Amino acid sequence: MSRAKHFDAIVIGSGPGGEGAAMGLTKAGLNVAIIEKESSVGGGCTHWGTIPSKALRHAVSRIIEFNNNPLFCGNNTSLHSTFSNILGHAKTVIDKQTRLRQGFYDRNECTLLFGTARFIDTHSLEVTKSDGTIDTYTADKFVIATGSRPYRPADVDFNHPRIYDSDSILSLEHDPRHIIIYGAGVIGCEYASIFRGLDVKTDLINTRERLLAFLDNEMSDSLSYHFWNSGMMIRNDETYARLKAPKTASSSTSILVRKCARIACCTPTAERVTPMHLIWMPLDSSRILADSLKSTPTTKPILTMSMPSVM
Ligand SMILES: Cc1cc2nc3c(=O)[nH]c(=O)nc-3n(C[C@H](O)[C@H](O)[C@H](O)COP(=O)(O)OP(=O)(O)OC[C@H]3O[C@@H](n4cnc5c(N)ncnc54)[C@H](O)[C@@H]3O)c2cc1C
C-alpha cells in the first residue's frame, strides 16, 4: 500500500476563511495543501454568496438607472430583464473571481486538492474525488474552514419547485411575477431589492420590529422608505405559522404569518392564480455551520474558521 502524502498543514475549504489561512501558512514557509469539495476554489463567497449577489444587485442597479435616464429612454423604451438573464452576467464575474483566486494557490505553490475531506484519525484525512476514488493525506495540523449552509426547518419542503433558500435561488430559471422573502436580514433585504428592481411583486417578511435593527434608526428608516417607495410590501414583526405549498408547480405557494394575536395571511387570494415563490432566509440562524466533516477529529485544529454569514 502506498504511503499517504504528508503536509505540514492541511486546510479544508477554499472560501475566504480557508484561503486566508492557506496563504498565511504558505507564506510562513509551511508545506500546505488545501482541499475543496466543489470543482473550483472560492467557496460560498465566490459561488453562491457575496459575489453572485453583488453582481446581481449591480446589474439591477444599472437597469434601473437606464430606465430612469431620459437620455436612453427617449422613445419611452424600457429595458426588462429577468433573474436568469442577469444571472448570466453574474456567472462571468464568478469565473473571473475564480481564476483570480486559483492564481493565488498556483503562485504560492500551495497544493490544491479537489474532493470531499473526511477525518479518519487524528492526523489523517480521506479525500473522496468526484470520480469516487479516495486518496489519503496526513498532516501535523489542520484548519477547518468548511463554512455554513442555510438553515432549513424540518417543516418546510425545500424540494418543492417554488421554495428556495439563499443558495438554491441561484438555480431559479424562470421569471417569477411575485415572490415572498421570509427573513429580512442583510441577505433577505439584498434579494428583495434585486427582485423588486426587476419589477417582481415582492413581499418581505421581517421577524423583527424594523428592518436591519442593528443599524442606526435613521438608516433603517431610510431603507424602509426606499423599499416602500419602490412598491415593496414590508411586513415587520411577523413570524410564519404555516406554509401551504401544493405539489403542482403551477399552484400558488402561500405562507400564513402571525403577528401578536392577529393572524394575517400573506397569500394570494383564492381567485388569484399568479404562481408565487418563496425564498426562506430568516435572520436568526440563517446559516448553520456545515457538518460535512462526518467524524470529529480528536486532534486539535490550528483554528476553526467560519466567517459570519452577514456582513
Ligand atoms: C447571499 C449572500 C450574500 C453575502 N454577502 C456578503 C457580503 O456582502 N459581505 C460579506 O462579508 N459576506 C457576505 N456573505 C457571507 C459570506 O459569503 C460568508 O461569510 C463567507 O463565504 C464565509 O467564508 P468561509 O470561508 O467561512 O466559508 P465558505 O465561503 O462557505 O467556504 C467553505 C468551503 O468549504 C468547502 N467544504 C465544505 N465541506 C468540505 C469538505 N468536507 N471537504 C472539502 N471542502 C469542503 C465548501 O465547498 C466551501 O467551498 C454573504 C452570504 C450570502 C449567502
The ligand as an ORCA input file, in Angstrom:
! r2SCAN-3c Opt
* xyz 0 1
  C     -26.380     35.777     -0.467
  C     -25.185     36.061      0.401
  C     -24.611     37.323      0.378
  C     -23.499     37.605      1.179
  N     -22.960     38.850      1.123
  C     -21.876     39.148      1.877
  C     -21.262     40.425      1.825
  O     -21.708     41.309      1.106
  N     -20.160     40.646      2.599
  C     -19.646     39.667      3.414
  O     -18.657     39.911      4.104
  N     -20.208     38.444      3.487
  C     -21.306     38.158      2.737
  N     -21.857     36.912      2.809
  C     -21.279     35.921      3.703
  C     -20.004     35.265      3.123
  O     -20.276     34.693      1.853
  C     -19.544     34.184      4.104
  O     -19.391     34.769      5.371
  C     -18.209     33.597      3.679
  O     -18.316     32.989      2.417
  C     -17.774     32.561      4.708
  O     -16.490     32.129      4.338
  P     -15.934     30.713      4.819
  O     -14.553     30.586      4.277
  O     -16.130     30.555      6.280
  O     -16.903     29.629      4.184
  P     -17.405     29.346      2.624
  O     -17.144     30.559      1.818
  O     -18.746     28.817      2.773
  O     -16.378     28.225      2.168
  C     -16.398     26.938      2.718
  C     -15.835     25.989      1.680
  O     -15.610     24.729      2.296
  C     -15.940     23.715      1.349
  N     -16.198     22.479      2.092
  C     -17.184     22.223      2.983
  N     -17.086     20.990      3.474
  C     -15.983     20.429      2.882
  C     -15.355     19.158      2.974
  N     -15.800     18.201      3.782
  N     -14.255     18.918      2.216
  C     -13.751     19.878      1.374
  N     -14.321     21.116      1.255
  C     -15.407     21.385      1.994
  C     -17.172     24.274      0.655
  O     -17.409     23.641     -0.597
  C     -16.786     25.738      0.505
  O     -16.126     25.963     -0.710
  C     -22.967     36.600      2.031
  C     -23.545     35.321      2.047
  C     -24.637     35.036      1.248
  C     -25.243     33.646      1.274
*
